[in-house]
Amino acid sequence: MAKYLLVSFKTCPWVQRAAIVLREKGVEFEFRHIDRDNRPDWFLAISPHKKVPVIRIDDKVSLFESNAINEYLDETIAPRLHPEDPVQRAINRAWTDFLPTFSEMVTGQAYSEDEAEYKDDIAKIPQAFEKLEGALKAQSAQGPFFNGAKYSLVDAAYAPFLQRYYYLDRIKPLGVIEKFPRVKAWAEALLQRPSTHSFPEAEFEAMYRLNVKLRKKYLSQFIADQAVAAE
């Protein structure tokens, strides 16, 4: 069995995506967290873009970019999470390609500089959810996951960002997801999945809230110091 080292910042959703796939496949791996603001030399030597995620295999090969990492893991470690049918596999890949756009639309509010920008950013959330609602309907499969009963790379990709939607919604409630029943049911199924979580849920949400507060953006004012400490 190969030896895997996955390098991350503690709250990085893109690394979480790769960790989910490793857990779904039952693979033992070392999860090493580094400081975003003080990236060690050994990490800079193995990361072509100086970013996470990076997965080191047998201390020989470094792979980077979360989509490429997960495709590699799915091709080399059973069970396959991609559908066997080539059409369904292409559909799944198209929706994982949409993930960067989705993440910006749904969690961009965490980076809004002021109220006006915040209002523009939250207006994108229902647009993103509407696209996914349509995708889930088009799949015509009975949940709980994107392809129905079988967990997939699409599920692993979206879980971290749907998780962060809820975290942000608890900072300043919007309740947008309630209007999209298929997305809501999917999100709830993913958040109940043990593989989604790298840390205990309350601990991780506290880390995320602290990160949002420290950014000193528009949303930061809605996170009380004692609320962060209490989580």
N, C-alpha and C positions, 0 to 999 in steps of 0.2 A: 504494500500500500504506500502510495506517495505521501510525502510529508508536506503539509500546507501551512503557510504563515500568512495570515490576512492582517494587513496594516490599516489602521483607521484613526480618525478623530472620534471621540466618544459618541458624538451626536450626528455623524455623517449619514444621511439616508442612503447614499449610493453604496457605501460599504455595507450598510445593513442589508441591502438587497442581496449582496453576495453571501453574507453570513446566513441569510434565510435559506438560500439554495443549498449551502453546505449542510445545514441542519436538516433540511428536508431529505437529503440523501444519506443522512446518518454518518457523515464523515467527521472524524476527529480533526481538529485544526487548532492552531495557536492563534489567538485573537490578541494582537498587540496594539495598544493605543498610544499615540504620540501627541505631543502638544502642537496644535495648529500654528502657534506663534513661535515655536522653537523646534523646527523640524531637524532631527538629528542627521548627521552626515551619512550614516549607513542607509537611512531612508532615501536621502537625496541621490545616493549612488544607484539605487535600484528602481527609482521612479522617474521615467523619462520626462513626464510633465510636472514633476515635483508635487503631485497631487495624490490623494487617496481616492479610490482604493487601489492598492497593489496587493497581488497575491504572489507569494514566493513559493515555488514548487521544488522540493528536494534541494533547497539551497543553491539551485542552479539557474532556474528560469524565473523571470518576473513578468507577470501579465498585468495589464492596467486597463482602465475603463470598464465600468461595471457591466455593460452589456456584453462586451467581448469576454470578460471573465465568466459570466454566467453561461454563455453559449459554449465555452470550452468545458466548463464543469458538466454541462448537460450532455455533451458529446462523449465524455470520457468516463463518467461515473453513473452507474445505474442507481435507481430507475430513471428513465427519461421523463422529463417534465414537459417537453414539447409534444404536441399531438403527433401521432404517426401519420395521419392523413396530410399530404403535402399542401392542400388548399387551406386546411385549418392551421397548419404550421405557419404558412405565409400570413394569414390573418393575425395570428398571435404575434408574429414578428413585427407586423405593422403597428400593432398597439403598444408593443414595447418601444418602438421608434417614436411614438407620440409622447412617451413619458416625460422628456425634458420640457415640452410645451405644457403638459398637464401640471407638472410640478411648479412651474412659474405661475400658471394661472391660479392654482389652488393655494399655494403657500407664499406667493409674492408679497402678500400683505405684511409679512414679517419684516420686510425690508423697506416699506413705505416711509418716505421721509417726513411727510406731513399729512394732514387730514384730507386734503384734496387728492393727493396721490393714493392714499389709502382707499378712498371712495372709488377711484378708477380701478384699483387692483381688486377690490372685493366684487366689483361688477363682472369680473372675468370668471368668478367661481361657478355661477350657475351655467355659464357657457361650457365650461369643462365638464361639469357633471352631466349636462344634457348629452354631450357626445358619448360619454361612457354609458349613460342610460340606454341610448340607442344601440350601442355595441352589445351590451348585455342582452337586450331584447332580440337583436339579430342573431345571437348565438343559439337562441331557441332551446337552450339546455336548462334543465332544472338545476338550480344552484347546488351547493352554496358558492362555488367558485366560478371563475370566468368561463371555463369550458364545461361547467356542470359539476359532476361529482369529483372529477380528477383535478388535483392541484397542478398549476402550471407556472412557467416562467413569468407569465403576465401577472399572476397573483403575487409572486415574489417581488416583482418590480413596483407594483402600486401600493403594496402594504405599508411601506415606510411613509409615503406621502399622504395616504388616507389617515394614518395615525397622527401625523402632524396637523392635518386639517382639524381633527378633534381637539388637539392641544391648543391650537390658535382659537378655536371656537369657544373654548373655556376661558380664554383671556378676555375676549370681547365677543359675546355670543351673536351669531348671525342665523344659525339654524338652517342654512341653505340645503344641507344634505337631506333634510326631512322631506323636501319636495321631490326627491328622486328615490323612490322606494327600492328599485333594483340596486342602485349604487349603495344605498344605506345598508341593505341586507348583506351585500358583498363585503362592504367595509367591516361590518360587525363580525362576519365569519372570519375574515383575515385577522382581526384584532384578537379573536379568541384562539387563534392558532398558536401553539407554543413556539413554533419556529420564528414567529415575527419578532420575538423579544430577546434582545441581547442583555438587558438589565431588567430588574423588577420594574413593573410599569410605573408606580408612583415615583421611584427614584429617577427613572429616565425622563418622565415628564418634568420633574423638578430641574433636571439638567438642561432640558430644552428651554424651559421658561427663563432660566437664568441667562442662557445664551441670548434669547430675545431681548431681555432687559439690558444686557451689557452692550447690545448694538446701539442703544440710545436712538432708536427710530421712533416713529409715531406710536406704535403699540407698547413701547417700553413703559410709558406712563401708567398703563393699566395693570402693571404687575407690581404689587406692593412688596417691599423688601421682606416683610415678615411672612408673606405668602410663599415666597421663594424658599425661605429658610425652613418653613414648616413642612414642606412637601417631603 
